[in-house]
Structure formats: C-alpha cells, structure tokens
C-alpha cells in the first residue's frame, strides 16, 4: 500500500456545470466495476481520493458559478478562507496531507464548457519539459474517441493563478499532471 501513488479527482466546483457530475459518475462506475480488469489494475496501483461535489450548497440552490457566499470557488484555491470557502479550504488540506503521505500522480478537476465542443483538458506548462504535462491527455485521446487532444491547452496564465489547476501546480513544485477536464454542454463535433 505504501508504494501506491495518489490520484485526486474533484468535480462540480461550478454548480451549473452538471456535466461534471456525469463525468464523475462515469469515473466512479468505472473505478468500482468488479468486472473491469483495467479498474482492478488501477485500484491495485493507486490510492484514490475523490470529492464528487466541491460546491454542494451552490448546486442545491441552483447557482450557476457561485457558492452561497457569492464566490466563484474555483478562483479561491490560492488562499481559501476556512469560513467563506470551506470545501476548497479542506480539500486543499486533504491534497497537502495526501501528497506528504505518497507521491501524487494526477489531480483532475471535472468541469463543463459552455462554448467549446468535445472533451479536452487544460493543463499547465513545464517550460523545460513540456511533454510531461501533455503525455496523459495524449494517451487518453488514444484510448477514448470522445477525448480530443488537439482541443487541449497548456499554459500558466496569470489570470488563472487562483484556480485549482494553476494554484496547485505552483504549490506542488510544478507538478506536471494537474488538470482541468472540460466536457462540452453541447456534445462532440
């Protein structure tokens, strides 16, 4: 057990992005499938920490992007308040403690995209080793016809520094496998 790397998967930080819940359901169904050889292999080699809904109050109350405090929780990862952004604060603590316990292999936050089609990822760029952050999405595109690698983007925009992807990338010493997975509201091309 001690040799297993860690995987963290989160979803629904934006309440109106219901496709995040559908991706999470598919992920959980796959990972817990007792008849899947691939899922069994993953369970034997990784420890999964899964947060299926980062903004339950916003979801329950029908908000589109905000929490009940009126905050976009995906813009609070750099310095979350324990009082105003408790799910982000505690998930960040979980990630910090988990990464001290074992090597973090992948962090992925499921989102929905209202303007672009297909399923794709946003990742950060590791300037001296750009392939490191691009390998996982590339492999995913080879095994899943709905995931479109060419729609993925990799960058460390200053305007996104408080998002989960960029804040965790910066805090975890430029870990290359920290992603936002986007699924279109309007299907594939």
C-alpha positions as a printed Julia matrix, in Angstrom:
189×3 Matrix{Float64}:
   0.0    0.0     0.0
   2.81   2.43    0.83
   4.21   2.17   -2.72
   0.96   3.24   -4.36
   0.85   6.71   -5.87
  -2.08   9.03   -5.28
  -4.81  10.26   -7.6
  -7.21  13.06   -6.69
 -10.4   13.68   -8.66
 -12.84  16.5    -7.96
 -15.95  17.88   -9.65
 -18.75  20.41   -9.51
 -16.93  23.46   -8.2
 -19.23  25.36  -10.58
 -22.8   24.34   -9.74
 -24.19  24.95  -13.23
 -21.71  22.57  -14.86
 -23.81  19.45  -14.39
 -21.71  17.54  -16.93
 -19.04  17.43  -14.21
 -21.34  15.17  -12.19
 -21.89  12.92  -15.19
 -18.14  12.6   -15.73
 -17.72  11.85  -12.01
 -20.45   9.19  -12.16
 -18.73   7.54  -15.12
 -15.39   7.68  -13.31
 -16.83   6.15  -10.11
 -18.74   3.47  -12.05
 -15.55   2.53  -13.87
 -13.26   2.54  -10.82
 -15.65   0.42   -8.75
 -16.55  -2.07  -11.51
 -15.69  -5.52  -10.09
 -15.53  -6.99  -13.61
 -13.1   -4.48  -15.14
  -9.52  -5.72  -15.4
  -8.33  -2.17  -16.04
 -10.12  -0.8   -12.97
  -8.72  -3.6   -10.82
  -5.22  -2.77  -12.05
  -5.73   0.89  -11.16
  -7.09   0.0    -7.71
  -4.05  -2.2    -7.07
  -1.57   0.52   -8.03
  -3.12   3.8    -6.88
  -4.93   5.3    -3.91
  -7.85   7.48   -5.0
  -9.21  10.5    -3.13
 -12.44  11.67   -4.72
 -14.5   14.76   -3.96
 -17.62  14.42   -6.14
 -19.07  17.86   -5.39
 -16.97  20.84   -4.28
 -19.9   23.27   -4.16
 -22.94  21.35   -2.81
 -24.66  24.48   -1.46
 -24.43  26.16   -4.85
 -25.77  23.04   -6.57
 -28.68  22.62   -4.17
 -29.67  26.28   -4.53
 -29.37  26.31   -8.33
 -26.47  28.73   -8.65
 -24.53  28.79  -11.9
 -20.93  29.55  -10.83
 -21.01  30.8    -7.24
 -21.26  29.48   -3.72
 -23.83  30.82   -1.25
 -21.21  33.4    -0.22
 -21.31  34.73   -3.79
 -17.81  33.43   -4.57
 -16.54  31.57   -7.61
 -14.86  28.78   -5.6
 -12.55  27.9    -8.5
 -10.95  31.32   -8.03
 -10.19  30.73   -4.33
  -7.58  27.96   -4.42
  -4.6   30.26   -3.88
  -5.78  31.41   -0.43
  -9.14  29.89    0.55
 -10.96  31.09    3.65
 -11.92  28.39    6.14
 -15.18  30.3     6.75
 -16.16  31.54    3.27
 -14.76  28.69    1.15
 -14.76  25.65    3.47
 -14.9   22.95    0.8
 -11.9   24.42   -1.04
 -10.01  25.05    2.21
 -10.48  21.46    3.42
  -9.91  19.86    0.01
  -6.66  21.78   -0.26
  -5.67  20.47    3.19
  -6.57  16.94    2.05
  -4.35  17.35   -1.03
  -1.48  18.74    1.04
  -1.65  15.89    3.58
  -2.12  13.24    0.9
   0.92  14.49   -1.03
   3.03  14.23    2.15
   1.85  10.63    2.59
   2.52   9.48   -1.0
   3.6   10.76   -4.39
   0.78  12.5    -6.23
   0.41  11.04   -9.74
  -2.58  13.03  -11.04
  -5.02  15.71   -9.93
  -8.04  16.25  -12.18
 -11.0   18.59  -11.67
 -14.08  17.9   -13.85
 -15.82  20.91  -15.43
 -18.35  21.68  -18.14
 -17.68  24.05  -21.03
 -20.47  26.18  -22.46
 -18.77  27.44  -25.63
 -16.46  24.72  -26.93
 -17.38  21.25  -28.13
 -15.79  17.9   -27.25
 -13.96  16.69  -24.14
 -10.49  18.12  -23.58
  -8.07  19.22  -20.86
  -6.42  22.34  -19.61
  -3.01  21.69  -18.12
  -0.04  23.76  -17.05
   3.17  24.09  -18.99
   6.51  22.89  -17.65
   8.86  25.06  -19.76
  11.91  22.8   -19.68
   9.86  19.58  -20.09
   6.59  20.43  -21.9
   5.88  16.79  -22.81
   5.47  15.91  -19.12
   2.11  17.65  -18.83
   0.94  16.6   -22.29
   1.55  12.84  -22.09
  -1.51  11.86  -20.0
  -4.0   13.77  -22.2
  -2.32  12.36  -25.31
  -2.69   8.78  -24.05
  -6.29   9.5   -23.06
  -7.04  10.65  -26.6
  -5.59   7.41  -27.99
  -7.94   5.23  -25.94
 -11.08   7.39  -25.93
 -12.58   8.68  -29.2
 -14.56  11.38  -27.36
 -11.45  12.98  -25.85
  -9.85  15.36  -28.36
  -6.19  16.08  -27.64
  -5.92  18.88  -30.2
  -8.58  20.84  -28.25
  -6.47  20.7   -25.06
  -4.44  23.71  -23.95
  -1.4   24.01  -21.69
  -0.42  27.27  -20.03
   0.18  29.06  -16.75
  -1.84  32.23  -17.26
  -1.58  34.85  -14.53
  -5.35  35.38  -14.79
  -5.86  31.75  -13.69
  -3.4   31.72  -10.76
  -6.18  31.25   -8.18
  -7.77  28.28  -10.0
  -7.23  24.75   -8.74
  -5.04  23.87  -11.71
  -2.58  26.76  -11.54
  -2.54  27.23   -7.74
  -1.85  23.52   -7.12
   0.71  23.43   -9.94
   2.61  26.33   -8.35
   2.35  24.98   -4.8
   3.37  21.43   -5.68
   6.65  22.4    -7.3
   5.41  22.45  -10.88
   3.82  19.0   -10.8
   3.05  18.32  -14.48
  -0.11  16.21  -14.06
  -2.6   18.71  -12.64
  -5.56  19.16  -14.96
  -8.98  20.61  -15.55
 -11.03  18.25  -17.72
 -13.74  20.02  -19.69
 -16.77  18.35  -21.23
 -18.94  20.33  -23.61
 -22.53  21.23  -22.77
 -23.36  20.72  -26.44
 -21.66  17.43  -27.39
 -18.92  16.45  -29.75
 -18.06  17.66  -33.23
